[in-house]
């Protein structure tokens, strides 16, 4: 009976010791992994926030530059109109210069693409002639002797 008790007591004690060691490892090891993962997550979030800030800054700068460009264009148009009014020798020349300045704005329409004359849908296969076997034919790709 003493042998049976020892035979069961030794594995039971080993099991309890293994559970205790596993519990200690489980309590100590995950503390390092979540902290590292959390740091990586925080780093990724900081980089993403910096990227978003950079994108917003880029588009704000672009918008202000376009606004300046439009204002410069309007200033040039106004300067040319004033020059045409001041420097034109007669009324006919002045009217032609002013008309040329203002018709450029209205006539700057884009060309429209012409629709195709053939309304047939595109094919998803290559057309073949009648005397050539198709790819599903048994003799396709074989050379005739």
C-alpha positions as CSV (number, residue, x, y, z in Angstrom):
1,X,0.0,0.0,0.0
2,X,2.9,2.3,0.7
3,X,4.1,1.8,-2.8
4,X,0.8,2.7,-4.2
5,X,0.7,5.9,-2.1
6,X,4.1,6.8,-3.4
7,X,3.2,6.0,-7.0
8,X,0.3,8.4,-6.8
9,X,1.8,11.0,-4.5
10,X,4.9,11.7,-6.6
11,X,2.9,12.5,-9.8
12,X,0.3,14.5,-7.9
13,X,3.1,16.6,-6.3
14,X,4.7,17.1,-9.7
15,X,1.4,18.2,-11.1
16,X,0.9,20.7,-8.3
17,X,4.4,22.0,-8.7
18,X,3.9,22.3,-12.5
19,X,0.7,24.2,-12.0
20,X,2.4,26.5,-9.5
21,X,5.3,27.1,-11.9
22,X,3.0,27.6,-14.8
23,X,0.9,30.1,-12.8
24,X,4.0,32.1,-11.9
25,X,5.2,32.1,-15.5
26,X,1.8,33.1,-16.7
27,X,1.6,36.0,-14.2
28,X,5.1,37.3,-15.0
29,X,5.4,36.8,-18.8
30,X,2.2,38.5,-20.1
31,X,3.2,41.7,-18.3
32,X,6.1,42.1,-20.7
33,X,4.1,41.2,-23.9
34,X,1.1,43.5,-23.4
35,X,3.4,46.4,-22.5
36,X,5.4,45.9,-25.7
37,X,2.2,45.5,-27.7
38,X,0.7,48.5,-26.1
39,X,3.9,50.5,-26.9
40,X,3.8,49.4,-30.5
41,X,0.1,50.3,-30.7
42,X,0.8,53.7,-29.2
43,X,3.7,54.2,-31.7
44,X,1.5,53.3,-34.6
45,X,-1.2,55.6,-33.4
46,X,1.3,58.5,-33.0
47,X,2.6,57.9,-36.5
48,X,-0.9,57.8,-37.9
49,X,-1.9,61.0,-36.1
50,X,1.3,62.7,-37.5
51,X,0.5,61.5,-41.0
52,X,-3.1,62.8,-40.7
53,X,-1.8,66.1,-39.5
54,X,0.7,66.3,-42.4
55,X,-2.1,65.5,-44.9
56,X,-4.3,68.3,-43.5
57,X,-1.4,70.7,-43.5
58,X,-0.6,69.8,-47.1
59,X,-4.2,70.4,-48.3
60,X,-4.5,73.6,-46.3
61,X,-1.3,74.9,-47.9
62,X,-2.5,73.8,-51.4
63,X,-5.8,75.6,-50.9
64,X,-4.1,78.8,-49.8
65,X,-1.8,78.6,-52.8
66,X,-4.7,78.1,-55.2
67,X,-6.4,81.0,-53.6
68,X,-3.3,83.2,-54.2
69,X,-3.1,81.9,-57.8
70,X,-6.7,82.9,-58.4
71,X,-6.2,86.3,-56.9
72,X,-3.0,86.8,-59.0
73,X,-5.0,85.8,-62.1
74,X,-7.7,88.3,-61.3
75,X,-5.1,91.0,-60.7
76,X,-3.5,90.3,-64.1
77,X,-6.9,90.4,-65.8
78,X,-7.7,93.8,-64.1
79,X,-4.2,95.1,-65.0
80,X,-4.7,94.2,-68.7
81,X,-8.2,95.7,-68.7
82,X,-6.9,99.0,-67.2
83,X,-4.0,99.0,-69.7
84,X,-6.5,98.4,-72.6
85,X,-8.6,101.3,-71.3
86,X,-5.7,103.6,-70.8
87,X,-3.4,102.8,-73.7
88,X,-5.8,102.0,-76.6
89,X,-5.7,104.8,-79.2
90,X,-9.3,104.7,-80.3
91,X,-12.6,103.3,-79.1
92,X,-12.7,100.4,-81.6
93,X,-9.3,99.1,-80.5
94,X,-10.2,99.4,-76.9
95,X,-13.4,97.4,-77.4
96,X,-11.5,94.7,-79.3
97,X,-8.9,94.4,-76.6
98,X,-11.5,94.2,-73.9
99,X,-13.6,91.7,-75.8
100,X,-10.5,89.5,-76.4
101,X,-9.7,89.6,-72.6
102,X,-13.2,88.6,-71.6
103,X,-13.9,86.0,-74.4
104,X,-10.9,83.9,-73.3
105,X,-12.7,83.1,-70.0
106,X,-15.9,82.0,-71.7
107,X,-14.3,80.2,-74.6
108,X,-12.1,78.0,-72.5
109,X,-14.4,75.0,-72.7
110,X,-13.0,71.6,-73.0
111,X,-13.4,69.4,-76.1
112,X,-15.9,66.7,-75.7
113,X,-15.0,63.2,-76.7
114,X,-17.0,61.8,-79.6
115,X,-18.9,58.6,-78.7
116,X,-17.9,55.5,-80.7
117,X,-19.7,54.9,-83.9
118,X,-20.0,51.2,-83.2
119,X,-22.3,50.5,-80.2
120,X,-21.2,46.8,-80.0
121,X,-20.1,45.7,-76.5
122,X,-16.4,44.7,-76.2
123,X,-15.7,41.0,-76.5
124,X,-14.0,39.1,-73.8
125,X,-12.4,36.7,-76.3
126,X,-10.3,37.0,-79.4
127,X,-12.3,36.6,-82.6
128,X,-11.3,33.9,-85.0
129,X,-11.9,33.1,-88.6
130,X,-14.3,30.3,-89.5
131,X,-11.7,27.8,-90.8
132,X,-9.5,28.0,-87.6
133,X,-10.4,25.6,-84.8
134,X,-11.3,27.2,-81.4
135,X,-9.4,26.6,-78.2
136,X,-11.9,24.0,-77.0
137,X,-11.5,21.9,-80.1
138,X,-9.7,18.6,-79.6
139,X,-7.3,19.4,-82.4
140,X,-6.4,22.9,-81.2
141,X,-2.6,23.4,-81.1
142,X,-1.8,20.1,-82.8
143,X,0.1,20.3,-86.1
144,X,-1.4,18.4,-89.0
145,X,1.1,16.0,-90.7
